[in-house]
Structure formats: C-alpha cells, structure tokens
Amino acid sequence: ELKRLSAKDILKAEIVTVPGAQYSSKTNAVIRLRAVRKRGQGLSGSLYSEYMQGRYSPHGYEDVQLNYRTGGLDIFGEVGVGLNRSHTTKTLGGEILMNAGFNYEISEKQSLGMRYETINMIGNNYTHSWGATDVWEDGKLTESMGVDLFSKRKPHWSHSVNAYYNGDFGKWNINFNGDFYNKVSQRSQTAINDGQLDAESESKVRSNLYAAKLVVSGPL
C-alpha cells in the first residue's frame, strides 16, 4: 500500500506518541497518514514499475491503476504482475494481483467505501533442495547420506474485502473498518534419502479471517 501511495497524494503525516483507547495498550506510537482529497472529474490513472537486480535473482513488478470520478463517487481498479527468479533452485515465479472498489464522499463530513482484492500465482511453483551429510571417525569416512527434497505449490486465488465508513456528527466522530480474507494453500512434498523414496506428504490449508473495528469518539 505504501509503495502505491505517491508522495504528492499525502496531505500530512502525524506521529502520535499517545495513541489513545482505540489502539491496543501495547501500541507505543502510531504514524497516521492523511491523504489529499481527490478533486476533478473523469478518468485518471497511473503506471507503477519496479525492477530489482541481485547478482542472480532479478525481480520485476508492473502495476496499472485506473480511477473514474463523478460527483463524489470514485470507482477504481488495479492490475499488477510480478516475476522473480531464484538462483539456488533455478526457478521462475510469477504472481498476479487485481483489485476493484469505490469511495463515495456523501458530504464533506461523511464518506464510505469498499475494496475487493485477489492474488494468485501464475502456474505451479516448484522447489528442489538437496544436501549431503558425511560422518568421520578417526580420520575415516564411516557414513555418507544424500538428501533431496522436492516441493510443489499449486495456485489458488486469495480473496480479501475491506469496507469503511467515516462520519462527523457535530462534535462526535464515527469510524468503522471491516475486513474479510480467504486463502487456500496446497502443497505436496517428496523426500528422497540416498536415492530411496523416504516420505511423501500432501497438505491443503484453508484460512479465513473476519475482523471489524468501530470507534466512536467525542468530548466529555
């Protein structure tokens, strides 16, 4: 999120050293970013590109964002694709990201919005790791063992939904945030010791997250 937020879109940044009751008691400080209120009508967009080069591990990411504004309503969408290469196992991995949603300014004092986002790998992801163990006694090799571990991750879409409402009523403020997240992870592994099949495993994990936060603040 911070990478996609341009500096020109930040109105001000605040460091709050006494966060207050709306945060956990373990929170020592909060950095609060206030964004510039969007102006103008019609279609707008931005293109984000990133490339990092290690000695053997390049990483690239391309991202396109579009926004259409009419009145106080923003309708937006985004598509991003990332590719990375790992030298240790000579694998190439890819990921695609898409999101869409809206923001609606009911008035200067009230706004609400929702965003849906989904992420998935591009094809299966394979990993191969290996190693060897030698045991020596009195300068003589007494035991030697080689280990190969093969792993395959299958692609599954993850889904997340965020909704918010913020409104001022006189001296009172109502702030609501709600989140839902769903992800499925599927992996198979094979272990080979000294050329012999030693173990196989297959796992499938489904994760769900529901979270909501409502803060009502005002003077006493």
MIMI-282727 format. One line per 3 residues: their letters; for each residue x negated, y negated, z negated of N, C-alpha, C. Coordinates in steps of 0.2 Angstrom, whole numbers, m for minus. Each point is the difference from the previous one (the first is absolute). Layout:
BEGIN
A> X Y Z X Y Z X Y Z  ...
END
This chain:
BEGIN
ELK> m4 6 0 4 m6 0 m4 m6 0  m6 0 m4 m4 m6 0 m4 m1 6  m2 5 4 m3 0 6 5 m4 5
RLS> 6 2 0 5 m3 5 2 m7 m2  m1 m2 m6 2 m7 m2 m5 m5 2  1 m4 5 m5 m5 2 m1 m6 m5
AKD> m5 m3 m1 m2 m5 m5 5 m6 1  1 m1 6 5 m6 2 7 1 m3  2 6 m1 7 2 m2 0 m1 m8
ILK> m5 m1 m3 0 0 m8 0 m8 m2  6 m1 m3 1 m7 m3 m5 m2 m6  0 5 m5 m5 m1 m5 m1 7 m4
AEI> m5 0 m4 m2 6 m4 0 m2 m7  3 4 m4 0 m1 m7 m3 5 m4  m4 m1 m5 m3 5 m5 4 m1 m6
VTV> 4 5 m2 4 0 m6 m4 4 m5  m2 m3 m5 m4 3 m6 4 3 m5  7 m3 m1 5 3 m4 6 2 4
PGA> 0 6 3 5 1 4 7 0 m2  1 2 m7 7 m1 m2 3 7 m1  7 0 m2 3 6 m2 2 4 6
QYS> 0 m3 6 2 4 6 m5 5 3  m6 0 m3 m6 4 2 m1 5 m6  m4 5 1 m2 5 m5 m4 m4 m5
SKT> 0 3 m7 m4 m3 m5 m8 1 1  m1 4 5 m7 2 1 m3 m5 6  4 m4 3 m2 m4 5 m3 m6 m3
NAV> m6 m1 2 m4 m6 m3 1 m6 4  1 0 7 0 m6 4 4 2 7  3 m4 3 3 1 6 m2 m6 5
IRL> m2 3 7 m1 m5 5 7 m1 4  3 m5 0 6 m1 3 m1 m5 7  2 3 5 m1 m3 7 7 m3 2
RAV> 1 m6 2 6 m3 2 m1 m2 7  4 3 5 0 m1 7 3 m6 2  m2 m2 6 3 m6 3 7 2 3
RKR> 5 m4 m1 7 1 2 0 m1 8  2 5 3 0 0 8 4 m5 2  m2 m4 6 4 m5 3 0 2 7
GQG> 5 m4 4 0 2 7 5 5 2  2 1 6 4 5 2 m3 4 6  3 6 2 m2 3 5 m5 6 m1
LSG> m3 2 5 m5 6 m1 m7 m2 m1  m3 3 m5 m7 m1 m1 m3 7 m1  m7 0 0 m4 6 m1 m7 m1 m2
SLY> m3 6 m2 m7 m1 m1 m4 7 2  m6 0 1 m4 6 2 m6 0 m5  0 6 m3 m6 1 m5 m4 6 3
SEY> m7 m1 0 m4 5 2 m6 0 m4  m2 7 m2 m6 1 m5 m4 5 3  m7 m1 m1 m4 6 2 m6 0 m5
MQG> m2 5 m2 m5 1 m5 m5 6 3  m7 m2 0 m4 5 2 m5 2 m5  0 6 m2 m5 3 m4 m5 4 4
RYS> m5 3 m3 m5 3 5 3 5 4  4 4 m3 4 6 4 7 0 0  3 m5 m4 7 0 m1 4 m6 1
PHG> 1 m1 7 4 m6 2 7 0 m2  3 m6 m1 8 0 m2 3 m6 3  5 1 3 4 m5 4 7 0 m2
YED> 3 m6 0 7 m1 m1 3 m6 4  6 1 3 3 m5 4 7 0 m3  3 m7 0 6 m1 m3 4 m6 3
VQL> 6 1 2 4 m5 3 6 m1 m4  2 m7 m2 5 m2 m3 5 m5 4  6 1 m1 5 m4 4 5 m2 m5
NYR> 2 m7 1 5 m3 m5 5 m4 4  7 1 m1 5 m4 3 4 m4 m5  0 m6 0 3 m4 m5 6 m4 3
TGG> 6 0 m3 6 m4 2 3 m2 m6  1 m6 m1 3 m3 m6 m5 1 m6  3 4 m5 m4 2 m6 m2 7 0
LDI> 1 3 6 m1 8 0 m6 1 4  m5 4 m3 m6 3 4 1 7 1  m1 3 6 0 7 2 m7 1 2
FGE> m3 5 m3 m7 2 2 m1 7 1  m6 1 4 m2 7 1 m7 0 1  m3 6 m1 m8 1 0 m1 7 2
VGV> m6 0 4 m2 7 2 m8 0 0  m3 5 m3 m7 0 m1 m3 7 1  m6 0 3 m3 6 1 m7 0 m2
GLN> m2 5 m4 m7 0 m2 m4 7 2  m6 m1 1 m4 6 2 m7 0 m4  m2 6 m2 m6 0 m4 m4 7 2
RSH> m6 0 m1 m4 5 2 m5 2 m6  0 6 m2 m5 2 m5 m5 4 3  m7 m2 m2 m5 4 3 m2 7 m3
TTK> 2 0 m7 m2 7 m3 4 6 3  6 m1 2 3 6 3 2 m2 8  m2 m5 2 1 m2 7 8 0 2
TLG> 4 m3 m4 7 0 1 2 m7 2  6 0 3 2 m7 2 8 0 m3  1 m5 m4 7 m1 m3 3 m6 3
GEI> 7 1 0 4 m6 2 6 m1 m4  3 m6 0 5 m1 m4 5 m6 3  6 1 0 5 m5 2 4 m3 m5
LMN> 1 m6 0 4 m4 m5 6 m4 4  6 0 m3 5 m4 3 4 m2 m6  3 m6 1 4 m3 m5 5 m5 3
AGF> 6 m1 m3 5 m5 2 4 m2 m6  3 m6 1 4 m3 m6 2 m7 2  3 m3 m6 2 m7 1 m1 m3 m6
NYE> 0 m7 0 0 m5 m6 6 m5 2  4 m1 m5 5 m5 1 0 m5 m5  m1 m6 2 1 m6 m5 7 m2 0
ISE> 4 1 m5 7 m2 m1 0 m7 m1  m5 m3 m4 0 m7 m1 m7 m1 m3  m2 m6 m2 m6 m2 m2 m2 4 m7
KQS> 6 2 m3 m1 3 m7 1 8 0  2 2 6 2 8 0 m3 3 6  m3 6 m1 m2 4 6 0 7 m1
LGM> 0 4 5 0 7 m1 m3 3 6  m2 7 0 m3 3 5 m1 7 m1  m1 4 6 m2 7 m1 m5 2 6
RYE> m4 5 m2 m5 2 5 0 8 0  m1 3 6 m1 7 0 m6 1 4  m4 5 m3 m7 2 3 m1 7 0
TIN> m3 2 6 m2 7 0 m7 1 3  m3 5 m2 m7 2 2 m1 7 1  m4 2 5 m1 7 2 m7 1 3
MIG> m3 6 m1 m6 1 4 1 2 7  m5 m1 4 1 1 7 m3 7 1  4 5 0 m2 7 1 m3 3 m6
NNY> m2 7 0 m2 3 m6 m7 m3 m2  m2 0 m6 m7 m2 m3 m3 6 m2  m6 2 3 m4 5 m2 m7 m2 m4
THS> m1 4 m5 m6 m1 m4 m4 7 0  m7 0 1 m4 6 m1 m6 m2 m5  m1 3 m5 m5 m1 m5 m4 6 m1
WGA> m6 0 m1 m4 6 m1 m6 m1 m5  m3 5 m2 m5 m1 m5 m4 7 m1  m5 0 m3 m4 7 m2 m3 m1 m7
TDV> 0 6 m3 m3 0 m7 m5 6 0  m6 m2 m2 m6 5 m1 m2 1 m7  m1 6 m2 m2 1 m7 m7 3 0
WED> m4 m3 m4 m7 2 0 m2 2 m7  m4 6 m1 m2 2 m6 m8 2 1  m4 m4 m4 m7 1 0 m3 m1 7
GKL> 2 m5 3 m2 m1 7 3 4 6  4 5 m2 3 4 5 8 m1 1  2 0 6 7 m1 2 4 6 m2
TES> 4 0 m4 4 5 m3 7 0 3  3 m5 2 7 m1 2 1 m6 4  4 1 6 1 m5 4 7 0 3
MGV> 4 m5 0 7 0 1 2 m6 4  3 0 6 3 m5 4 7 m1 m1  3 m6 0 7 m1 m1 2 m5 5
DLF> 6 2 4 3 m5 5 7 m1 m3  2 m6 1 7 m2 m2 3 m4 5  6 3 3 4 m3 5 6 m3 m2
SKR> 2 m6 2 6 m3 m3 4 m3 6  7 0 0 4 m3 5 6 m4 m3  0 m6 1 6 m4 m2 5 m1 6
KPH> 6 1 m1 5 m1 5 3 m7 m1  2 m3 6 3 m6 m1 7 0 m2  2 m5 m5 7 m1 m2 1 m7 m1
WSH> 6 m3 2 1 m7 m1 1 m1 m7  m2 m6 m3 1 m3 m6 5 m6 1  5 m1 m5 5 m5 0 0 m4 m6
SVN> 0 m7 1 1 m4 m6 5 m6 2  4 m1 m5 4 m6 0 0 m4 m6  m1 m7 2 0 m5 m5 5 m5 1
AYY> 4 m2 m6 5 m5 1 m1 m5 m6  2 m7 1 m1 m5 m5 5 m5 0  1 m3 m5 4 m6 m1 m3 m5 m5
NGD> 0 m6 2 m2 m5 m4 5 m6 0  2 m3 m6 5 m5 0 m1 m4 m6  1 m7 1 1 m5 m6 7 m2 m1
FGK> 2 0 m6 7 m2 m2 m1 m5 m6  0 m6 2 m2 m5 m5 m7 1 m3  m1 1 m6 m6 1 m3 m2 7 m1
WNI> 4 4 3 m1 8 m1 m2 2 7  m5 6 0 m2 3 6 1 7 m1  2 3 6 1 7 0 m4 3 6
NFN> m4 5 m2 m5 3 5 0 8 m1  2 3 6 1 7 0 m5 3 6  m3 5 m2 m4 4 5 2 8 0
GDF> 1 3 5 2 7 0 m4 4 5  m3 6 m1 m4 4 4 2 7 1  m1 3 5 1 7 1 m6 2 5
YNK> m3 6 m2 m5 3 4 1 7 0  m2 3 6 1 7 2 m6 3 4  m3 5 m2 m6 3 4 0 7 m1
VSQ> m2 3 6 m1 8 0 m7 1 2  m4 4 m4 m7 2 2 0 7 0  m3 3 6 0 7 2 m7 1 2
RSQ> m3 5 m4 m7 2 1 m1 7 0  m5 3 4 m2 7 0 m7 0 m1  m3 5 m4 m7 1 m1 m2 7 1
TAI> m6 1 2 m3 7 1 m8 m1 m3  m1 5 m4 m7 0 m3 m3 7 2  m7 m1 3 m3 6 2 m7 0 m3
NDG> m2 6 m4 m6 1 m3 m4 5 3  m6 m2 2 m4 5 4 3 3 6  4 m4 4 3 3 5 7 4 m1
QLD> 1 1 m6 6 4 m2 6 m5 m3  6 1 3 6 m4 m2 1 1 m8  m1 m5 m4 1 0 m7 7 m2 m3
AES> 2 m5 3 7 m3 m2 3 m4 5  7 0 0 4 m4 4 5 m4 m4  2 m6 1 5 m3 m3 4 m5 4
ESK> 7 m1 m1 4 m4 3 4 m4 m5  0 m6 1 4 m5 m5 4 m5 4  6 m1 m3 4 m5 3 3 m4 m6
VRS> m1 m7 m1 2 m4 m5 4 m5 2  6 m1 m3 5 m6 1 0 m4 m5  m2 m7 1 0 m5 m5 6 m5 1
NLY> 3 m2 m6 5 m5 1 m1 m5 m6  0 m7 2 0 m5 m5 6 m5 0  3 m1 m6 5 m5 0 m2 m5 m6
AAK> 0 m6 2 m2 m5 m5 4 m7 1  2 m3 m5 4 m6 0 m2 m5 m6  0 m6 1 m2 m5 m5 5 m6 1
LVV> 3 m2 m6 4 m6 0 m2 m4 m6  m2 m7 2 m2 m5 m5 5 m6 0  3 m1 m5 4 m6 m1 m4 m5 m5
SGP> m1 m6 2 m4 m4 m4 4 m7 0  m1 m3 m6 3 m7 m1 m2 m3 m7  1 m6 m1 m2 m3 m6 5 2 m6
L> m3 0 m6 4 1 m6 m1 m6 m4
END
